Amino acid sequence: MKREPARSRLSAVPPATTEAARAELERYLIEHSQTLLENLRFYVVRLGLAPEGEARAIALEVLQEVAVEALGHAARFEPGRQPLAWLLGIGMNVIRRYKAERARQRQRELSPAYLATRLPLEKTPSELEVFDQLQAAASGPEEEVEAEEAALALLALVDQEDREVLHLALVEGCERELLARQLGISPGAARVRLHRALQRLRRAFQQRATSNLGAGG
């Protein structure tokens, strides 16, 4: 027997049934919002969208998206079913969308052109600002292979010593204390090394860009 298209099946749902489903979902969202939030917080951490310390704030954003989507597609929910499982299914899709968007953003941020824009020679940021920018751009899911390759190509512009500290900070996302331990030096010395390496990287990138423009002209 030929299956009826999904759109036709949805349009065939009686308005009274849709309203009943929406009312049940609204009631559940109001009465059990904390339960849903805690479940979403768990999956935000489990799926790698955010660390434990940031998970609740991200879960609140996800919860808002879930409420909007659930009420907007109430016709797909059958009254009498368990709302939690259905709402969590929507939540998982929202979390995956957030992760995909963050991956795309990090890939853009790891491009040499983006780094050159954010770290211009004439407006040198402090070591801590630079470190936070690079760490945010580098810490991502495993699917960011292309972004990592772009970062490695960028690091090839400097010597081995600078490449070591920049690789730890930019590609591996080492925080300040961990960076110092990996290098076997004090945190203060690690900050100085990172700052100087970043300065040389910016100069090397600008020189390459200038050379390319000259060659093109």
Protein Blocks (a to p, Z undefined) as FASTA:
>chain_A
ZZddfklmmmmpcfklmmmmmmmmmmmmmmmmmmmmmmmmmmmmmnopacfklmmmmmmm
mmmmmmmmmmmmmmmpcghiafklmmmmmmmmmmmmmmmmmmmmmmmmmpmklmmmmmcf
klccdfklmmmmmmmmmnccfklmmmmmmmmmmmmmpcfklmmmmmmmmmnopafklmmm
mnopafklmmmmmmmmmmmmmmmmmmmmmmmmmmmZZ
